[in-house]
Amino acid sequence: MEITRAQPFLEYLDRVHERTRKVILCVRDEDVEWHAAPDRFSPGDLIRHLAGIERFMYAETVHGRPTRYPGHGRELADGRTATLDFYDRLHAESRGLFAELSDARLAEKCLTPAGSPITVGKWLRAMIEHESHHRGQLYFILGMRGVTTPPIYGLTSEEVRARSAESATLTGS
């Protein structure tokens, strides 16, 4: 996917964010700071990381400013409600900054925190991939914790399989 126009990107970002937020809303109070193993992110760490990295790394670098990523610790937001509020507030700020981008800016270069030049549109695509990666981690952790999560695109794999079997029966395949 090439990101060349700001408005379609913002619409896509909204849809991606909505899918991620649905999973985040499944995180229970008792699971926010649960760690699968030492030195692994908790769901709260992942939520704070997504918020902070989007706002203070991606939204800054696409405007030619250095990253200001504050980390993902509980000092940023502690507890389920505070963590969700932090996520929502920082995403709103990020989206506002992304809305300032022109189509021309998407074709220009920005510098990653590593100092590598990259096209702004490609950097934003990397941000979406980054969010998808961490959304998958949230699904996995919640599954380990026995939490029922929403299907990402409307059907579970079992429902797709059942419908596929029905289709095969109807078509004689």
DOKOL-288112 format. One record per residue: residue number from 0; x, y, z of N, C-alpha, C in turn. Coordinates in steps of 0.02 Angstrom, whole numbers. Layout:
REM DOKOL-288112
@vexdo: NUM, n.u: X, n.v: Y, n.w: Z, ca.u: X, ca.v: Y, ca.w: Z, c.u: X, c.v: Y, c.w: Z
...
***
This chain:
REM DOKOL-288112
@vexdo: 0, n.u: 42, n.v: -59, n.w: 0, ca.u: 0, ca.v: 0, ca.w: 0, c.u: 44, c.v: 62, c.w: 0
@vexdo: 1, n.u: 33, n.v: 104, n.w: -47, ca.u: 70, ca.v: 166, ca.w: -50, c.u: 26, c.v: 222, c.w: -24
@vexdo: 2, n.u: 51, n.v: 260, n.w: 23, ca.u: 14, ca.v: 316, ca.w: 52, c.u: 36, c.v: 380, c.w: 17
@vexdo: 3, n.u: -8, n.v: 405, n.w: -26, ca.u: 9, ca.v: 464, ca.w: -67, c.u: -39, c.v: 522, c.w: -56
@vexdo: 4, n.u: -97, n.v: 508, n.w: -24, ca.u: -146, ca.v: 561, ca.w: -12, c.u: -166, c.v: 560, c.w: 61
@vexdo: 5, n.u: -170, n.v: 619, n.w: 90, ca.u: -181, ca.v: 625, ca.w: 162, c.u: -251, c.v: 602, c.w: 183
@vexdo: 6, n.u: -303, n.v: 623, n.w: 148, ca.u: -371, ca.v: 606, ca.w: 170, c.u: -384, c.v: 531, c.w: 170
@vexdo: 7, n.u: -368, n.v: 494, n.w: 117, ca.u: -378, ca.v: 421, ca.w: 121, c.u: -337, c.v: 389, c.w: 176
@vexdo: 8, n.u: -276, n.v: 416, n.w: 188, ca.u: -236, ca.v: 389, ca.w: 243, c.u: -272, c.v: 398, c.w: 310
@vexdo: 9, n.u: -299, n.v: 458, n.w: 322, ca.u: -334, ca.v: 471, ca.w: 385, c.u: -394, c.v: 424, c.w: 393
@vexdo: 10, n.u: -430, n.v: 412, n.w: 340, ca.u: -487, ca.v: 366, ca.w: 343, c.u: -464, c.v: 295, c.w: 359
@vexdo: 11, n.u: -410, n.v: 275, n.w: 329, ca.u: -381, ca.v: 208, ca.w: 342, c.u: -356, c.v: 204, c.w: 414
@vexdo: 12, n.u: -322, n.v: 255, n.w: 437, ca.u: -298, ca.v: 258, ca.w: 506, c.u: -357, c.v: 252, c.w: 555
@vexdo: 13, n.u: -412, n.v: 285, n.w: 541, ca.u: -471, ca.v: 281, ca.w: 584, c.u: -496, c.v: 209, c.w: 589
@vexdo: 14, n.u: -498, n.v: 174, n.w: 533, ca.u: -522, ca.v: 105, ca.w: 533, c.u: -474, c.v: 58, c.w: 570
@vexdo: 15, n.u: -409, n.v: 68, n.w: 560, ca.u: -359, ca.v: 27, ca.w: 595, c.u: -364, c.v: 40, c.w: 670
@vexdo: 16, n.u: -368, n.v: 103, n.w: 688, ca.u: -372, ca.v: 122, ca.w: 759, c.u: -436, c.v: 93, c.w: 791
@vexdo: 17, n.u: -491, n.v: 94, n.w: 755, ca.u: -553, ca.v: 67, ca.w: 781, c.u: -546, c.v: -8, c.w: 796
@vexdo: 18, n.u: -514, n.v: -45, n.w: 751, ca.u: -504, ca.v: -117, ca.w: 763, c.u: -459, c.v: -129, c.w: 824
@vexdo: 19, n.u: -407, n.v: -89, n.w: 830, ca.u: -362, ca.v: -96, ca.w: 887, c.u: -398, c.v: -79, c.w: 952
@vexdo: 20, n.u: -436, n.v: -25, n.w: 951, ca.u: -471, ca.v: -3, ca.w: 1012, c.u: -522, c.v: -55, c.w: 1035
@vexdo: 21, n.u: -554, n.v: -91, n.w: 989, ca.u: -601, ca.v: -144, ca.w: 1009, c.u: -566, c.v: -197, c.w: 1050
@vexdo: 22, n.u: -505, n.v: -214, n.w: 1031, ca.u: -468, ca.v: -264, ca.w: 1069, c.u: -446, c.v: -235, c.w: 1136
@vexdo: 23, n.u: -423, n.v: -173, n.w: 1136, ca.u: -402, ca.v: -141, ca.w: 1198, c.u: -459, c.v: -139, c.w: 1248
@vexdo: 24, n.u: -519, n.v: -128, n.w: 1225, ca.u: -576, ca.v: -126, ca.w: 1271, c.u: -590, c.v: -193, c.w: 1304
@vexdo: 25, n.u: -562, n.v: -247, n.w: 1277, ca.u: -570, ca.v: -314, ca.w: 1307, c.u: -522, c.v: -325, c.w: 1366
@vexdo: 26, n.u: -472, n.v: -283, n.w: 1374, ca.u: -424, ca.v: -291, ca.w: 1428, c.u: -459, c.v: -277, c.w: 1495
@vexdo: 27, n.u: -460, n.v: -327, n.w: 1538, ca.u: -492, ca.v: -320, ca.w: 1603, c.u: -444, c.v: -287, c.w: 1653
@vexdo: 28, n.u: -473, n.v: -259, n.w: 1706, ca.u: -433, ca.v: -227, ca.w: 1758, c.u: -376, c.v: -272, c.w: 1781
@vexdo: 29, n.u: -393, n.v: -336, n.w: 1794, ca.u: -343, ca.v: -382, ca.w: 1821, c.u: -290, c.v: -403, c.w: 1771
@vexdo: 30, n.u: -300, n.v: -386, n.w: 1708, ca.u: -252, ca.v: -405, ca.w: 1656, c.u: -207, c.v: -348, c.w: 1632
@vexdo: 31, n.u: -223, n.v: -286, n.w: 1652, ca.u: -187, ca.v: -228, ca.w: 1625, c.u: -112, c.v: -234, c.w: 1636
@vexdo: 32, n.u: -92, n.v: -254, n.w: 1695, ca.u: -19, ca.v: -257, ca.w: 1710, c.u: 6, c.v: -329, c.w: 1716
@vexdo: 33, n.u: -30, n.v: -377, n.w: 1688, ca.u: -8, ca.v: -447, ca.w: 1688, c.u: 48, c.v: -457, c.w: 1638
@vexdo: 34, n.u: 101, n.v: -492, n.w: 1659, ca.u: 158, ca.v: -506, ca.w: 1616, c.u: 163, c.v: -581, c.w: 1604
@vexdo: 35, n.u: 169, n.v: -601, n.w: 1542, ca.u: 176, ca.v: -672, ca.w: 1525, c.u: 243, c.v: -700, c.w: 1551
@vexdo: 36, n.u: 293, n.v: -657, n.w: 1555, ca.u: 359, ca.v: -677, ca.w: 1578, c.u: 397, c.v: -614, c.w: 1597
@vexdo: 37, n.u: 450, n.v: -621, n.w: 1635, ca.u: 489, ca.v: -561, ca.w: 1651, c.u: 513, c.v: -526, c.w: 1588
@vexdo: 38, n.u: 515, n.v: -461, n.w: 1590, ca.u: 539, ca.v: -419, ca.w: 1535, c.u: 495, c.v: -423, c.w: 1472
@vexdo: 39, n.u: 432, n.v: -443, n.w: 1481, ca.u: 384, ca.v: -442, ca.w: 1425, c.u: 333, c.v: -388, c.w: 1438
@vexdo: 40, n.u: 307, n.v: -359, n.w: 1385, ca.u: 257, ca.v: -306, ca.w: 1392, c.u: 192, c.v: -335, c.w: 1422
@vexdo: 41, n.u: 162, n.v: -298, n.w: 1466, ca.u: 94, ca.v: -313, ca.w: 1489, c.u: 46, c.v: -282, c.w: 1439
@vexdo: 42, n.u: -18, n.v: -300, n.w: 1442, ca.u: -65, ca.v: -264, ca.w: 1398, c.u: -63, c.v: -189, c.w: 1409
@vexdo: 43, n.u: -57, n.v: -167, n.w: 1471, ca.u: -52, ca.v: -95, ca.w: 1485, c.u: 10, c.v: -65, c.w: 1453
@vexdo: 44, n.u: 66, n.v: -101, n.w: 1456, ca.u: 128, ca.v: -77, ca.w: 1423, c.u: 116, c.v: -69, c.w: 1348
@vexdo: 45, n.u: 83, n.v: -119, n.w: 1318, ca.u: 70, ca.v: -116, ca.w: 1246, c.u: 26, c.v: -57, c.w: 1227
@vexdo: 46, n.u: -26, n.v: -46, n.w: 1267, ca.u: -72, ca.v: 10, ca.w: 1253, c.u: -36, c.v: 77, c.w: 1260
@vexdo: 47, n.u: 3, n.v: 84, n.w: 1314, ca.u: 40, ca.v: 147, ca.w: 1324, c.u: 94, c.v: 155, c.w: 1270
@vexdo: 48, n.u: 125, n.v: 99, n.w: 1250, ca.u: 175, ca.v: 102, ca.w: 1197, c.u: 144, c.v: 125, c.w: 1131
@vexdo: 49, n.u: 87, n.v: 95, n.w: 1112, ca.u: 54, ca.v: 115, ca.w: 1050, c.u: 37, c.v: 189, c.w: 1051
@vexdo: 50, n.u: 10, n.v: 213, n.w: 1107, ca.u: -8, ca.v: 284, ca.w: 1112, c.u: 53, c.v: 328, c.w: 1107
@vexdo: 51, n.u: 104, n.v: 312, n.w: 1146, ca.u: 164, ca.v: 354, ca.w: 1149, c.u: 205, c.v: 354, c.w: 1085
@vexdo: 52, n.u: 212, n.v: 296, n.w: 1055, ca.u: 253, ca.v: 292, ca.w: 994, c.u: 218, c.v: 327, c.w: 936
@vexdo: 53, n.u: 151, n.v: 320, n.w: 932, ca.u: 114, ca.v: 355, ca.w: 879, c.u: 121, c.v: 431, c.w: 887
@vexdo: 54, n.u: 109, n.v: 454, n.w: 948, ca.u: 109, ca.v: 526, ca.w: 961, c.u: 179, c.v: 557, c.w: 961
@vexdo: 55, n.u: 224, n.v: 527, n.w: 998, ca.u: 288, ca.v: 560, ca.w: 1010, c.u: 345, c.v: 537, c.w: 965
@vexdo: 56, n.u: 333, n.v: 486, n.w: 924, ca.u: 383, ca.v: 468, ca.w: 874, c.u: 355, c.v: 481, c.w: 805
@vexdo: 57, n.u: 304, n.v: 444, n.w: 784, ca.u: 280, ca.v: 452, ca.w: 715, c.u: 252, c.v: 522, c.w: 701
@vexdo: 58, n.u: 209, n.v: 547, n.w: 745, ca.u: 178, ca.v: 613, ca.w: 732, c.u: 229, c.v: 669, c.w: 736
@vexdo: 59, n.u: 283, n.v: 660, n.w: 771, ca.u: 335, ca.v: 711, ca.w: 773, c.u: 380, c.v: 706, c.w: 712
@vexdo: 60, n.u: 404, n.v: 646, n.w: 696, ca.u: 452, ca.v: 639, ca.w: 641, c.u: 423, c.v: 658, c.w: 574
@vexdo: 61, n.u: 358, n.v: 646, n.w: 563, ca.u: 329, ca.v: 665, ca.w: 498, c.u: 325, c.v: 741, c.w: 490
@vexdo: 62, n.u: 333, n.v: 777, n.w: 545, ca.u: 335, ca.v: 850, ca.w: 542, c.u: 406, c.v: 877, c.w: 547
@vexdo: 63, n.u: 454, n.v: 831, n.w: 540, ca.u: 524, ca.v: 852, ca.w: 539, c.u: 554, c.v: 866, c.w: 608
@vexdo: 64, n.u: 520, n.v: 843, n.w: 660, ca.u: 544, ca.v: 854, ca.w: 728, c.u: 573, c.v: 790, c.w: 756
@vexdo: 65, n.u: 618, n.v: 795, n.w: 805, ca.u: 646, ca.v: 734, ca.w: 835, c.u: 595, c.v: 697, c.w: 878
@vexdo: 66, n.u: 606, n.v: 633, n.w: 886, ca.u: 562, ca.v: 592, ca.w: 928, c.u: 567, c.v: 614, c.w: 1001
@vexdo: 67, n.u: 511, n.v: 606, n.w: 1036, ca.u: 509, ca.v: 622, ca.w: 1108, c.u: 476, c.v: 564, c.w: 1146
@vexdo: 68, n.u: 482, n.v: 503, n.w: 1121, ca.u: 449, ca.v: 445, ca.w: 1150, c.u: 466, c.v: 438, c.w: 1224
@vexdo: 69, n.u: 414, n.v: 436, n.w: 1268, ca.u: 426, ca.v: 434, ca.w: 1340, c.u: 430, c.v: 364, c.w: 1370
@vexdo: 70, n.u: 425, n.v: 312, n.w: 1329, ca.u: 423, ca.v: 244, ca.w: 1355, c.u: 351, c.v: 221, c.w: 1362
@vexdo: 71, n.u: 343, n.v: 168, n.w: 1403, ca.u: 277, ca.v: 136, ca.w: 1408, c.u: 257, c.v: 118, c.w: 1480
@vexdo: 72, n.u: 292, n.v: 147, n.w: 1528, ca.u: 282, ca.v: 128, ca.w: 1598, c.u: 219, c.v: 154, c.w: 1630
@vexdo: 73, n.u: 205, n.v: 127, n.w: 1687, ca.u: 144, ca.v: 144, ca.w: 1725, c.u: 144, c.v: 216, c.w: 1749
@vexdo: 74, n.u: 203, n.v: 248, n.w: 1751, ca.u: 205, ca.v: 318, ca.w: 1772, c.u: 168, c.v: 363, c.w: 1722
@vexdo: 75, n.u: 158, n.v: 339, n.w: 1662, ca.u: 121, ca.v: 377, ca.w: 1610, c.u: 45, c.v: 372, c.w: 1620
@vexdo: 76, n.u: 23, n.v: 315, n.w: 1642, ca.u: -48, ca.v: 302, ca.w: 1654, c.u: -53, c.v: 237, c.w: 1692
@vexdo: 77, n.u: -84, n.v: 238, n.w: 1750, ca.u: -88, ca.v: 179, ca.w: 1792, c.u: -161, c.v: 157, c.w: 1799
@vexdo: 78, n.u: -174, n.v: 96, n.w: 1784, ca.u: -242, ca.v: 69, ca.w: 1788, c.u: -276, c.v: 70, c.w: 1721
@vexdo: 79, n.u: -329, n.v: 30, n.w: 1716, ca.u: -364, ca.v: 22, ca.w: 1652, c.u: -393, c.v: 88, c.w: 1626
@vexdo: 80, n.u: -429, n.v: 124, n.w: 1668, ca.u: -461, ca.v: 186, ca.w: 1647, c.u: -410, c.v: 238, c.w: 1626
@vexdo: 81, n.u: -359, n.v: 248, n.w: 1667, ca.u: -308, ca.v: 298, ca.w: 1651, c.u: -270, c.v: 279, c.w: 1587
@vexdo: 82, n.u: -257, n.v: 214, n.w: 1578, ca.u: -221, ca.v: 191, ca.w: 1519, c.u: -263, c.v: 201, c.w: 1456
@vexdo: 83, n.u: -328, n.v: 186, n.w: 1460, ca.u: -372, ca.v: 197, ca.w: 1402, c.u: -378, c.v: 272, c.w: 1387
@vexdo: 84, n.u: -383, n.v: 313, n.w: 1438, ca.u: -387, ca.v: 386, ca.w: 1428, c.u: -322, c.v: 412, c.w: 1395
@vexdo: 85, n.u: -265, n.v: 386, n.w: 1418, ca.u: -200, ca.v: 405, ca.w: 1389, c.u: -198, c.v: 386, c.w: 1315
@vexdo: 86, n.u: -220, n.v: 325, n.w: 1300, ca.u: -221, ca.v: 301, ca.w: 1230, c.u: -266, c.v: 346, c.w: 1187
@vexdo: 87, n.u: -326, n.v: 360, n.w: 1211, ca.u: -372, ca.v: 401, ca.w: 1172, c.u: -347, c.v: 472, c.w: 1163
@vexdo: 88, n.u: -321, n.v: 501, n.w: 1216, ca.u: -297, ca.v: 571, ca.w: 1212, c.u: -239, c.v: 577, c.w: 1164
@vexdo: 89, n.u: -190, n.v: 532, n.w: 1170, ca.u: -132, ca.v: 537, ca.w: 1126, c.u: -149, c.v: 521, c.w: 1053
@vexdo: 90, n.u: -196, n.v: 474, n.w: 1043, ca.u: -216, ca.v: 461, ca.w: 974, c.u: -250, c.v: 522, c.w: 943
@vexdo: 91, n.u: -292, n.v: 555, n.w: 982, ca.u: -326, ca.v: 616, ca.w: 956, c.u: -274, c.v: 669, c.w: 938
@vexdo: 92, n.u: -224, n.v: 677, n.w: 980, ca.u: -170, ca.v: 725, ca.w: 964, c.u: -134, c.v: 704, c.w: 900
@vexdo: 93, n.u: -117, n.v: 640, n.w: 895, ca.u: -81, ca.v: 615, ca.w: 837, c.u: -122, c.v: 625, c.w: 774
@vexdo: 94, n.u: -185, n.v: 607, n.w: 777, ca.u: -228, ca.v: 614, ca.w: 717, c.u: -232, c.v: 687, c.w: 696
@vexdo: 95, n.u: -235, n.v: 732, n.w: 743, ca.u: -235, ca.v: 803, ca.w: 727, c.u: -172, c.v: 824, c.w: 691
@vexdo: 96, n.u: -115, n.v: 798, n.w: 713, ca.u: -52, ca.v: 813, ca.w: 680, c.u: -48, c.v: 782, c.w: 611
@vexdo: 97, n.u: -73, n.v: 721, n.w: 604, ca.u: -74, ca.v: 689, ca.w: 538, c.u: -120, c.v: 726, c.w: 490
@vexdo: 98, n.u: -175, n.v: 754, n.w: 516, ca.u: -222, ca.v: 792, ca.w: 474, c.u: -190, c.v: 855, c.w: 446
@vexdo: 99, n.u: -136, n.v: 879, n.w: 476, ca.u: -101, ca.v: 938, ca.w: 450, c.u: -57, c.v: 923, c.w: 390
@vexdo: 100, n.u: -45, n.v: 859, n.w: 377, ca.u: -1, ca.v: 840, ca.w: 322, c.u: -34, c.v: 852, c.w: 254
@vexdo: 101, n.u: 5, n.v: 878, n.w: 208, ca.u: -20, ca.v: 887, ca.w: 140, c.u: -2, c.v: 825, c.w: 99
@vexdo: 102, n.u: -35, n.v: 818, n.w: 43, ca.u: -17, ca.v: 763, ca.w: -2, c.u: 56, c.v: 768, c.w: -23
@vexdo: 103, n.u: 79, n.v: 829, n.w: -35, ca.u: 149, ca.v: 839, ca.w: -55, c.u: 197, c.v: 816, c.w: -1
@vexdo: 104, n.u: 179, n.v: 828, n.w: 62, ca.u: 223, ca.v: 808, ca.w: 117, c.u: 231, c.v: 733, c.w: 120
@vexdo: 105, n.u: 180, n.v: 696, n.w: 102, ca.u: 183, ca.v: 623, ca.w: 103, c.u: 238, c.v: 596, c.w: 57
@vexdo: 106, n.u: 256, n.v: 633, n.w: 5, ca.u: 307, ca.v: 612, ca.w: -42, c.u: 377, c.v: 636, c.w: -21
@vexdo: 107, n.u: 380, n.v: 679, n.w: 29, ca.u: 444, ca.v: 705, ca.w: 52, c.u: 476, c.v: 656, c.w: 102
@vexdo: 108, n.u: 537, n.v: 672, n.w: 122, ca.u: 573, ca.v: 629, ca.w: 169, c.u: 568, c.v: 656, c.w: 240
@vexdo: 109, n.u: 571, n.v: 610, n.w: 287, ca.u: 580, ca.v: 627, ca.w: 357, c.u: 637, c.v: 583, c.w: 382
@vexdo: 110, n.u: 660, n.v: 595, n.w: 442, ca.u: 713, ca.v: 554, ca.w: 471, c.u: 685, c.v: 511, c.w: 526
@vexdo: 111, n.u: 701, n.v: 447, n.w: 524, ca.u: 681, ca.v: 402, ca.w: 578, c.u: 724, c.v: 417, c.w: 639
@vexdo: 112, n.u: 705, n.v: 392, n.w: 697, ca.u: 748, ca.v: 403, ca.w: 757, c.u: 819, c.v: 377, c.w: 748
@vexdo: 113, n.u: 828, n.v: 328, n.w: 703, ca.u: 895, ca.v: 302, ca.w: 688, c.u: 933, c.v: 347, c.w: 641
@vexdo: 114, n.u: 901, n.v: 400, n.w: 616, ca.u: 935, ca.v: 446, ca.w: 571, c.u: 930, c.v: 426, c.w: 498
@vexdo: 115, n.u: 888, n.v: 377, n.w: 482, ca.u: 880, ca.v: 354, ca.w: 413, c.u: 825, c.v: 395, c.w: 378
@vexdo: 116, n.u: 839, n.v: 420, n.w: 319, ca.u: 787, ca.v: 455, ca.w: 282, c.u: 736, c.v: 406, c.w: 254
@vexdo: 117, n.u: 673, n.v: 424, n.w: 257, ca.u: 620, ca.v: 382, ca.w: 230, c.u: 563, c.v: 427, c.w: 207
@vexdo: 118, n.u: 529, n.v: 407, n.w: 155, ca.u: 472, ca.v: 445, ca.w: 131, c.u: 418, c.v: 445, c.w: 186
@vexdo: 119, n.u: 387, n.v: 503, n.w: 197, ca.u: 337, ca.v: 510, ca.w: 250, c.u: 282, c.v: 457, c.w: 241
@vexdo: 120, n.u: 258, n.v: 447, n.w: 180, ca.u: 206, ca.v: 397, ca.w: 169, c.u: 228, c.v: 327, c.w: 189
@vexdo: 121, n.u: 290, n.v: 309, n.w: 175, ca.u: 316, ca.v: 243, ca.w: 195, c.u: 323, c.v: 239, c.w: 271
@vexdo: 122, n.u: 341, n.v: 294, n.w: 302, ca.u: 348, ca.v: 296, ca.w: 375, c.u: 280, c.v: 286, c.w: 408
@vexdo: 123, n.u: 228, n.v: 317, n.w: 379, ca.u: 161, ca.v: 308, ca.w: 405, c.u: 137, c.v: 236, c.w: 394
@vexdo: 124, n.u: 155, n.v: 206, n.w: 338, ca.u: 138, ca.v: 136, ca.w: 327, c.u: 172, c.v: 92, c.w: 380
@vexdo: 125, n.u: 234, n.v: 108, n.w: 397, ca.u: 269, ca.v: 71, ca.w: 449, c.u: 233, c.v: 78, c.w: 517
@vexdo: 126, n.u: 204, n.v: 137, n.w: 529, ca.u: 167, ca.v: 147, ca.w: 591, c.u: 106, c.v: 101, c.w: 593
@vexdo: 127, n.u: 70, n.v: 94, n.w: 538, ca.u: 12, ca.v: 51, ca.w: 535, c.u: 33, c.v: -22, c.w: 546
@vexdo: 128, n.u: 88, n.v: -43, n.w: 515, ca.u: 113, ca.v: -111, ca.w: 524, c.u: 133, c.v: -122, c.w: 598
@vexdo: 129, n.u: 163, n.v: -72, n.w: 628, ca.u: 183, ca.v: -75, ca.w: 698, c.u: 121, c.v: -85, c.w: 742
@vexdo: 130, n.u: 69, n.v: -47, n.w: 729, ca.u: 7, ca.v: -54, ca.w: 769, c.u: -23, c.v: -123, c.w: 760
@vexdo: 131, n.u: -24, n.v: -148, n.w: 698, ca.u: -52, ca.v: -214, ca.w: 685, c.u: -13, c.v: -268, c.w: 723
@vexdo: 132, n.u: 52, n.v: -262, n.w: 724, ca.u: 95, ca.v: -309, ca.w: 761, c.u: 75, c.v: -311, c.w: 835
@vexdo: 133, n.u: 69, n.v: -253, n.w: 865, ca.u: 53, ca.v: -251, ca.w: 937, c.u: -20, c.v: -270, c.w: 950
@vexdo: 134, n.u: -65, n.v: -257, n.w: 903, ca.u: -134, ca.v: -281, ca.w: 910, c.u: -134, c.v: -357, c.w: 913
@vexdo: 135, n.u: -94, n.v: -388, n.w: 871, ca.u: -88, ca.v: -461, ca.w: 872, c.u: -63, c.v: -486, c.w: 940
@vexdo: 136, n.u: -16, n.v: -450, n.w: 969, ca.u: 8, ca.v: -470, ca.w: 1035, c.u: -48, c.v: -465, c.w: 1087
@vexdo: 137, n.u: -89, n.v: -412, n.w: 1082, ca.u: -145, ca.v: -405, ca.w: 1129, c.u: -193, c.v: -464, c.w: 1121
@vexdo: 138, n.u: -209, n.v: -482, n.w: 1059, ca.u: -253, ca.v: -540, ca.w: 1048, c.u: -223, c.v: -602, c.w: 1080
@vexdo: 139, n.u: -159, n.v: -613, n.w: 1071, ca.u: -127, ca.v: -673, ca.w: 1098, c.u: -129, c.v: -673, c.w: 1174
@vexdo: 140, n.u: -110, n.v: -617, n.w: 1204, ca.u: -109, ca.v: -613, ca.w: 1278, c.u: -180, c.v: -622, c.w: 1305
@vexdo: 141, n.u: -228, n.v: -589, n.w: 1276, ca.u: -297, ca.v: -597, ca.w: 1300, c.u: -321, c.v: -669, c.w: 1293
@vexdo: 142, n.u: -302, n.v: -701, n.w: 1239, ca.u: -318, ca.v: -772, ca.w: 1231, c.u: -287, c.v: -814, c.w: 1286
@vexdo: 143, n.u: -225, n.v: -799, n.w: 1304, ca.u: -192, ca.v: -835, ca.w: 1359, c.u: -229, c.v: -824, c.w: 1425
@vexdo: 144, n.u: -260, n.v: -766, n.w: 1431, ca.u: -295, ca.v: -748, ca.w: 1493, c.u: -368, c.v: -771, c.w: 1493
@vexdo: 145, n.u: -389, n.v: -805, n.w: 1438, ca.u: -457, ca.v: -830, ca.w: 1434, c.u: -509, c.v: -778, c.w: 1418
@vexdo: 146, n.u: -488, n.v: -722, n.w: 1389, ca.u: -534, ca.v: -668, ca.w: 1372, c.u: -559, c.v: -678, c.w: 1301
@vexdo: 147, n.u: -624, n.v: -673, n.w: 1292, ca.u: -654, ca.v: -677, ca.w: 1225, c.u: -642, c.v: -610, c.w: 1190
@vexdo: 148, n.u: -617, n.v: -614, n.w: 1129, ca.u: -600, ca.v: -554, ca.w: 1091, c.u: -643, c.v: -551, c.w: 1028
@vexdo: 149, n.u: -653, n.v: -491, n.w: 1001, ca.u: -693, ca.v: -485, ca.w: 940, c.u: -654, c.v: -509, c.w: 879
@vexdo: 150, n.u: -690, n.v: -538, n.w: 830, ca.u: -655, ca.v: -555, ca.w: 768, c.u: -634, c.v: -490, c.w: 734
@vexdo: 151, n.u: -577, n.v: -491, n.w: 703, ca.u: -549, ca.v: -428, ca.w: 676, c.u: -589, c.v: -402, c.w: 616
@vexdo: 152, n.u: -617, n.v: -446, n.w: 575, ca.u: -654, ca.v: -423, ca.w: 516, c.u: -725, c.v: -450, c.w: 514
@vexdo: 153, n.u: -754, n.v: -465, n.w: 571, ca.u: -825, ca.v: -483, ca.w: 574, c.u: -839, c.v: -557, c.w: 584
@vexdo: 154, n.u: -797, n.v: -602, n.w: 561, ca.u: -808, ca.v: -673, ca.w: 570, c.u: -747, c.v: -705, c.w: 603
@vexdo: 155, n.u: -759, n.v: -757, n.w: 643, ca.u: -704, ca.v: -795, ca.w: 670, c.u: -680, c.v: -844, c.w: 617
@vexdo: 156, n.u: -622, n.v: -875, n.w: 627, ca.u: -598, ca.v: -924, ca.w: 578, c.u: -646, c.v: -984, c.w: 574
@vexdo: 157, n.u: -676, n.v: -1002, n.w: 631, ca.u: -723, ca.v: -1057, ca.w: 632, c.u: -785, c.v: -1040, c.w: 591
@vexdo: 158, n.u: -808, n.v: -977, n.w: 595, ca.u: -866, ca.v: -956, ca.w: 556, c.u: -850, c.v: -955, c.w: 481
@vexdo: 159, n.u: -790, n.v: -934, n.w: 463, ca.u: -770, ca.v: -935, ca.w: 392, c.u: -768, c.v: -1007, c.w: 367
@vexdo: 160, n.u: -741, n.v: -1051, n.w: 408, ca.u: -736, ca.v: -1122, ca.w: 389, c.u: -806, c.v: -1152, c.w: 379
@vexdo: 161, n.u: -852, n.v: -1137, n.w: 425, ca.u: -920, ca.v: -1163, ca.w: 420, c.u: -954, c.v: -1137, c.w: 356
@vexdo: 162, n.u: -945, n.v: -1073, n.w: 342, ca.u: -975, ca.v: -1044, ca.w: 282, c.u: -944, c.v: -1074, c.w: 219
@vexdo: 163, n.u: -880, n.v: -1088, n.w: 222, ca.u: -846, ca.v: -1119, ca.w: 165, c.u: -874, c.v: -1189, c.w: 153
@vexdo: 164, n.u: -887, n.v: -1226, n.w: 207, ca.u: -915, ca.v: -1293, ca.w: 200, c.u: -985, c.v: -1288, c.w: 172
@vexdo: 165, n.u: -1025, n.v: -1239, n.w: 195, ca.u: -1092, ca.v: -1229, ca.w: 168, c.u: -1090, c.v: -1214, c.w: 93
@vexdo: 166, n.u: -1044, n.v: -1170, n.w: 74, ca.u: -1037, ca.v: -1152, ca.w: 3, c.u: -1018, c.v: -1213, c.w: -40
@vexdo: 167, n.u: -974, n.v: -1254, n.w: -13, ca.u: -953, ca.v: -1313, ca.w: -50, c.u: -1011, c.v: -1361, c.w: -59
@vexdo: 168, n.u: -1053, n.v: -1367, n.w: -8, ca.u: -1111, ca.v: -1410, ca.w: -12, c.u: -1161, c.v: -1384, c.w: -63
@vexdo: 169, n.u: -1172, n.v: -1318, n.w: -62, ca.u: -1220, ca.v: -1288, ca.w: -108, c.u: -1198, c.v: -1292, c.w: -181
@vexdo: 170, n.u: -1132, n.v: -1287, n.w: -193, ca.u: -1107, ca.v: -1287, ca.w: -261, c.u: -1087, c.v: -1357, c.w: -284
@vexdo: 171, n.u: -1089, n.v: -1406, n.w: -239, ca.u: -1071, ca.v: -1474, ca.w: -257, c.u: -996, c.v: -1485, c.w: -262
@vexdo: 172, n.u: -957, n.v: -1440, n.w: -234, ca.u: -884, ca.v: -1447, ca.w: -237, c.u: -859, c.v: -1498, c.w: -187
***
